Amino acid sequence: MAVFRGGRLVDTLNVDEMQGLGWLLGSTRQVSIHLPCAGEDGAGTTIRILGSNTKFQAQPGQRDLNVQLQVHARAEVEQICPREKLDEKTFKDLNRMAAAYIQRSMQTTIAKLQQDDVDASQFGKRVFLQNPCYSANQ
């Protein structure tokens, strides 16, 4: 994916960064997450995100802006690590690992877009829609 600023190409996003941008923009469908198994080369658990929705909430403060993103996703386990049981503990662990994966993906993408000085995630537009009186120059 190409990233432009003012009609000029400034960077490109790889597949992982495009996934992160998808979560930042609000919804994804049919995204696979591969989680490696401890001590197993090449083996891993695959979770398919069937659909997700990201809630964006901006809270202007006195001198800064707080942005909260909440991702809600529906998923299914496609493949599980060898010698792993699919029980309640494993489900909780997979949920935690998938959430951490999504969070890292979003943070990496935000960092890259900030470095490129572009708002491909449309934070500015969403802040304005929620708080029209807020000025980013405060």
C-alpha positions in Angstrom: 0.0 0.0 0.0 1.3 3.4 -0.9 1.3 6.4 1.5 1.0 9.9 0.0 1.3 13.3 1.5 0.2 16.2 -0.7 0.1 14.1 -3.8 3.7 12.8 -3.3 4.6 9.2 -2.4 6.3 9.2 1.0 6.3 5.6 2.0 4.7 2.1 1.6 3.1 -0.2 4.1 3.8 -3.9 4.2 1.1 -6.5 4.8 1.4 -6.4 8.6 1.2 -2.6 8.6 -1.8 -2.7 6.3 -3.5 -5.0 8.8 -2.6 -2.5 11.6 -4.1 0.3 9.5 -7.3 -1.8 9.0 -7.7 -2.1 12.7 -7.0 1.6 13.1 -9.6 2.6 10.5 -12.4 0.7 12.1 -13.1 -2.7 10.7 -11.5 -5.8 9.3 -12.7 -9.1 7.9 -11.0 -12.5 7.4 -7.5 -11.7 8.9 -5.3 -14.6 9.9 -3.0 -14.3 12.9 -0.2 -16.8 13.3 1.1 -17.3 16.8 4.3 -19.4 17.2 4.4 -22.3 19.5 6.9 -22.3 22.4 10.0 -24.3 21.4 8.5 -25.5 18.1 10.1 -24.3 14.8 7.6 -23.5 12.1 4.6 -24.8 14.2 2.0 -22.4 15.5 -1.5 -21.6 16.2 -3.6 -19.8 13.6 -6.5 -17.6 14.6 -8.8 -16.2 11.9 -10.4 -12.9 12.8 -13.9 -13.2 11.2 -14.7 -9.6 11.7 -13.6 -6.7 13.9 -14.8 -3.3 14.8 -12.7 -0.5 16.3 -14.3 2.1 18.5 -12.5 5.5 18.5 -12.9 7.9 21.4 -11.1 11.2 21.6 -10.9 13.2 24.9 -9.4 16.6 24.6 -7.6 17.7 27.7 -6.2 21.1 28.9 -2.9 20.7 26.9 -3.2 17.3 25.1 -5.5 14.9 23.4 -6.2 11.4 24.7 -7.3 8.9 22.1 -8.7 5.5 23.1 -9.2 2.7 20.6 -11.1 -0.5 21.5 -11.1 -3.4 19.1 -13.9 -5.9 19.4 -13.3 -9.0 17.2 -15.0 -12.4 16.5 -12.5 -15.1 15.7 -12.1 -18.8 15.3 -9.1 -21.1 15.9 -8.0 -22.7 12.6 -5.0 -24.6 13.9 -3.5 -25.2 17.3 0.0 -26.0 18.5 0.9 -29.7 18.7 0.4 -31.2 22.2 -1.9 -28.2 23.1 -5.4 -28.8 24.5 -8.2 -26.5 23.5 -9.6 -25.9 27.0 -10.7 -22.7 28.9 -7.1 -21.8 29.9 -5.9 -22.1 26.3 -8.8 -20.0 25.0 -7.9 -17.2 27.6 -4.2 -17.4 26.6 -5.1 -17.3 22.9 -7.4 -14.3 23.5 -4.6 -12.5 25.4 -2.0 -13.3 22.7 -4.3 -12.2 19.8 -5.0 -8.9 21.7 -1.3 -8.3 22.2 -0.7 -9.1 18.5 -3.4 -6.6 17.4 -2.1 -3.9 19.8 1.5 -4.3 18.5 0.3 -4.2 14.9 -1.6 -0.9 15.6 1.3 0.7 17.5 3.8 -0.2 14.8 1.6 1.3 12.1 0.9 4.4 14.2 4.7 4.9 14.7 5.4 4.5 11.0 2.6 6.9 10.0 3.8 9.5 12.5 7.3 9.1 11.2 6.0 9.8 7.7 4.0 12.7 9.0 0.7 11.5 7.5 -2.7 10.9 8.9 -3.7 7.8 6.9 -5.6 6.5 10.0 -7.8 9.6 9.8 -7.4 10.5 13.4 -7.6 14.2 12.7 -10.9 13.8 10.9 -12.3 11.6 13.7 -11.2 14.0 16.4 -12.9 16.8 14.5 -16.1 14.8 14.1 -16.3 14.0 17.8 -15.0 17.4 19.1 -15.4 20.1 16.4 -14.2 22.8 18.8 -10.9 21.1 19.5 -7.9 22.5 17.7 -4.8 20.3 17.2 -2.7 23.5 17.6 -3.6 24.0 21.2 
